[in-house]
Amino acid sequence: MHWSHSFYERQNALIDCYHAPIHPVHTALAARVTGHRGQPGTLLELGAGGGQFAVAAALAGHDVTALELMTGAGEHTRRLAAQHGTTVRTLTADFYTADPGGPFNAVCYWDGFGIGEDDEQRHLLSRVAGWLAAGGTAYVDVYTPWYWAHHAGFTRRTERYTQTYGFDADGCRMLDTYAPSGEEPFTQSLRCYSPADLRLLLPGTGLSLAEVWPGGAYDPRAGVYHPEVPLGECMMYVAVLEPA
């Protein structure tokens, strides 16, 4: 079984990240996508987790489909939507093989791109291109190699687990390892791409890189997350992709 089929469920069991309420970050991101698009429309979120962004997007007026692999995440998304007086269509499936319908005016993939190798990324991006409506836009979080190379070795210790950042320099992959007390550690491994690397990945996918939105950075020493920093310092950026 691929690591991604168990990592997120085990991570959620430790830190309960998918059962959280909507954070102002989700609301701000939904507003930014809506402003960039010019108006709400049909929106597909890949790897939707507990649905916090999906519900924020629905509240901004979008007709949202939330696709997530983790069992039970769709139920939480629907409950969260009901609490806020809106609705979100949910699908529990692997987005490398699922058929979410469409076309969509926007496809969003936050905090997870790079699960496989380059060919798998190209396959997924080709699928995204096929899901987009004419004039549609995809918004994809992409991890940067410079942040993870610089912060490799950072360790956070809690009563329940130890978390360690790493970087595979040969494979250009970020490594995020959780070691629960008394259990075997488990690791998330995502391919990192600079914007130049991403441009080399895109030919043949049907997408082109229109814009780069620098994201935030976590300062491990200070324990503070800065929501927006210069591109050369951020842990990830949003690749704004349009049909080629």
C-alpha positions in Angstrom: 0.0 0.0 0.0 1.3 3.5 -0.9 2.3 5.6 2.2 -0.4 8.2 1.3 -3.2 5.7 1.9 -2.4 5.5 5.6 -0.3 8.7 6.5 -3.2 11.2 6.7 -5.4 9.0 8.8 -2.6 8.3 11.2 -1.7 12.0 11.3 -5.3 12.9 12.0 -5.4 10.4 14.8 -2.5 12.2 16.4 -3.4 15.9 15.9 -7.0 15.8 14.8 -6.3 18.3 12.0 -9.3 17.2 9.9 -11.9 17.8 12.5 -11.0 21.5 13.2 -13.4 24.4 12.5 -13.0 26.8 9.6 -9.9 28.9 10.2 -9.6 32.5 8.9 -6.9 31.2 6.6 -9.5 29.1 4.8 -11.9 32.1 4.5 -9.1 34.3 3.2 -8.0 31.7 0.7 -11.6 31.2 -0.6 -11.9 35.0 -0.9 -8.6 35.2 -2.9 -9.7 32.4 -5.3 -13.0 34.1 -5.8 -11.4 37.5 -6.4 -9.0 36.0 -8.8 -11.8 34.3 -10.7 -13.9 37.4 -10.6 -17.0 35.6 -9.4 -18.0 32.3 -7.8 -18.5 29.2 -9.9 -18.1 25.5 -9.9 -15.1 24.4 -7.8 -13.4 21.0 -7.2 -11.1 20.6 -4.2 -8.7 17.7 -4.4 -7.5 16.2 -1.0 -10.2 18.2 0.8 -9.4 16.8 4.3 -12.1 17.8 6.7 -13.7 20.2 4.3 -12.7 23.5 6.0 -11.7 25.2 2.7 -14.5 23.5 0.8 -17.1 24.9 3.2 -15.4 28.4 3.2 -15.6 28.3 -0.7 -19.3 27.3 -0.5 -20.0 30.2 1.8 -18.3 32.5 -0.8 -20.9 31.3 -3.3 -19.1 28.5 -5.1 -20.8 25.2 -6.1 -18.2 22.9 -4.4 -17.3 19.3 -4.9 -14.8 18.0 -2.2 -12.8 14.9 -3.1 -10.9 13.1 -0.3 -9.4 9.7 0.1 -9.7 9.4 3.9 -12.7 7.5 5.2 -15.1 9.6 7.2 -13.8 13.0 6.0 -16.8 13.5 3.7 -19.1 13.1 6.7 -17.3 15.8 8.6 -17.4 18.1 5.6 -21.2 17.6 5.3 -21.7 18.3 9.0 -19.5 21.4 8.9 -21.4 22.6 5.8 -24.7 22.1 7.6 -23.5 24.0 10.6 -22.8 27.0 8.4 -26.1 26.7 6.5 -24.6 25.6 3.2 -24.0 22.4 1.2 -20.9 20.7 -0.3 -20.9 17.6 -2.6 -18.5 15.1 -1.2 -16.7 12.1 -2.8 -14.5 9.6 -1.1 -12.0 8.3 -3.7 -8.5 8.4 -5.0 -8.2 11.4 -7.3 -5.7 9.7 -9.6 -8.6 7.4 -10.7 -11.8 9.0 -9.6 -14.3 10.7 -11.8 -15.6 13.8 -10.0 -17.7 15.1 -12.9 -17.3 18.6 -14.1 -16.3 20.7 -15.9 -15.2 23.1 -13.1 -14.4 26.7 -13.2 -11.7 26.2 -10.5 -9.8 23.2 -9.3 -7.9 23.6 -6.0 -5.3 21.3 -4.4 -3.9 22.6 -1.2 -1.0 21.1 0.8 -0.4 17.7 -0.8 0.9 18.0 -4.4 4.0 15.8 -5.1 2.9 12.5 -3.6 4.4 10.4 -6.4 7.1 10.8 -9.0 7.2 13.2 -11.9 5.2 11.0 -14.2 2.4 10.7 -11.6 2.4 14.5 -11.2 2.0 14.9 -14.9 -0.8 12.3 -15.0 -2.7 14.2 -12.2 -2.1 17.6 -13.9 -3.4 16.2 -17.2 -6.5 15.1 -15.3 -6.9 18.5 -13.8 -6.7 20.1 -17.3 -9.5 17.8 -18.4 -11.7 18.8 -15.5 -11.4 22.5 -16.1 -14.1 24.4 -18.0 -13.1 26.8 -20.8 -11.4 29.7 -19.1 -11.0 27.7 -15.9 -8.1 28.0 -13.4 -6.3 25.5 -11.2 -4.7 26.5 -7.9 -2.1 24.1 -6.6 0.1 24.3 -3.5 3.7 23.3 -4.4 6.4 22.7 -1.8 9.7 24.5 -2.3 13.1 22.7 -2.0 14.9 25.6 -0.3 12.7 25.8 2.8 12.9 22.0 3.5 16.6 21.8 2.8 17.2 24.6 5.2 15.0 23.3 8.0 15.9 19.6 7.7 16.5 18.2 11.2 14.0 20.4 13.0 12.3 18.3 15.7 9.1 19.0 17.7 8.5 16.9 20.7 5.1 16.5 22.4 3.7 14.1 25.0 2.2 11.9 22.3 4.7 12.1 19.4 7.9 13.5 18.0 7.8 15.2 14.6 10.9 15.7 12.5 11.5 17.6 9.2 13.8 16.1 6.7 14.9 16.6 3.1 15.8 14.0 0.5 18.4 16.0 -1.6 18.8 13.4 -4.3 15.0 13.0 -4.9 14.2 16.7 -4.0 11.5 15.6 -1.6 10.4 17.1 1.7 10.1 14.5 4.5 7.7 15.0 7.5 8.0 12.2 10.0 5.8 11.5 13.0 7.0 9.1 15.7 4.1 8.3 18.1 5.2 7.1 21.6 5.7 3.4 21.5 4.8 3.0 17.8 6.6 2.9 14.5 7.2 6.2 12.8 5.5 7.2 9.6 6.5 9.7 7.0 5.0 12.0 4.4 7.3 12.4 1.3 6.4 15.1 -1.3 8.3 16.1 -4.4 9.4 19.7 -4.2 9.5 22.0 -7.3 10.8 25.5 -7.9 8.7 27.4 -10.3 11.4 26.7 -13.0 11.1 23.0 -12.2 7.3 23.1 -12.4 7.5 24.8 -15.8 9.6 21.9 -17.0 7.0 19.4 -15.7 4.0 21.0 -17.4 4.6 20.5 -21.2 2.1 17.8 -22.4 -0.2 18.2 -19.4 -2.5 20.8 -21.1 -1.6 23.4 -18.4 0.7 26.4 -18.2 2.0 28.4 -15.2 0.3 31.8 -15.2 1.2 33.1 -11.8 3.0 32.2 -8.6 1.7 33.3 -5.2 4.3 33.0 -2.5 3.0 31.3 0.6 3.9 31.3 4.2 6.7 29.8 6.3 6.9 28.2 9.7 9.8 29.5 11.9 10.7 26.4 13.9 12.9 28.3 16.3 10.3 30.8 17.2 7.4 28.5 16.8 5.6 31.1 14.7 3.9 30.7 11.3 4.2 33.7 9.0 1.3 33.5 6.4 3.1 35.3 3.6 6.8 35.7 3.0 9.0 36.2 -0.1 9.2 33.4 -2.6 12.8 32.6 -1.6 11.7 31.9 2.0 8.3 30.2 1.7 7.7 26.6 2.4 5.2 26.4 -0.4 3.7 28.6 -3.1 0.4 28.5 -5.0 0.9 27.7 -8.7 -1.9 29.4 -10.7 -2.4 27.1 -13.7 -4.4 27.8 -16.8 -5.2 25.7 -20.0 -2.2 25.8 -22.3 
